[in-house]
Structures are given as structure tokens and as C-alpha cells.
Amino acid sequence: EFVKAQSEILGFGSYIDSETSPATQTITTSESKLLIDGAASSSNSLYLPLQIRGISELWDVTNNKINAINIGDGYTLRLDLEIESKTGSPKGLDVILDIGGVVTPTIIEVERIVGLEKSTPYRVSIAFPYFTLSNFKTNGGQIFLKTDSGSVIISNRKISIHRISSGL
């Protein structure tokens, strides 16, 4: 019973961009919504929580946002990006998880800054936990990116979302 209950609650989805449309994203000092179409052959939804497996996903590939299953759920997220090139000497990439549901950040849930001082190309991984209350359940979570100055071109975009607890 315990194992069955855990598989109902726990699980993950891994969504990788197909690198076709767009193949890359240019990130500037204005917030840009992260685009991941989940269409790469190595994307994986086989191990989603049983509660949504075959019915829904943790990443909405049409609207590029995170779905919450229940209010009160706990999750961890890992975002992987390749920094292909830089223009104008940016020092930091701001990664914002917003639950406001509009085209720019209005209700910032998590914010991380990634250093951009290495020589391109290189990969970065950003990981953090989050939980879902009513705004997250209603609006979903959008990831916005922006630089402190200049711009970067990103590719090889991937998001892995792991549900680690249920609010039910």
C-alpha cells in the first residue's frame, strides 16, 4: 500500500526543447519567457505521478509554463541551458519563477542569478524547490530570463520537474 501511495504522489517529467522553432533564444535585459517545446525524443513523461500520468503533464508545452497538480504540493525543478554566446559583457543571468500568469513577472516565487563570466559555450544548471498554493494552481509557473547587461544566446534548453509531496 505504501509503495502504491508513493507512486500516486511522486514522479517526474523531463522536457527537452527540439531546437527547431526557435533553435536558440536571445536573452536581453528585458524579461523573456523560457521556451521549451518538449518535442525532443529524449523528453520523458513515463514516470509522472500516477495521478496525472496519461492525462496531463507537469510542463505545459503549448504555453511554456509549469502545471501544479494540487494546492500544497511540493516540487523540485532543474533547468539546464547552454550559454552559446554573449554580447556586451553580461555578468549575470536572472532566472525568475513567476506565478502571476501574465506576460511579465508580477508575483515572483523564486529568483536565482547565474554568473556569466565563463568563456562560451558552456552549460549551466539551476535547481530549486518550490510549493504550490492557490495562485500557482490557478496561473501556473512561468520562467523568465534576463541579463544584467548585454545579451546571451541560449540553446539546449531542458526542464525537469519532480513532484516530491502532495498537498492532499
Beta strands, then each sheet from edge to edge (+ up, - down):
strand 1: 11-16
strand 2: 25-27
strand 3: 32-33
strand 4: 59-60
strand 5: 65-66
strand 6: 74-87
strand 7: 92-98
strand 8: 108-115
strand 9: 122-131
strand 10: 142-147
strand 11: 151-165
sheet 1: 1+ 11- 2+
sheet 2: 1+ 11- 6+ 9-
sheet 3: 3+ 10- 7+ 8-
sheet 4: 4+ 5-
end
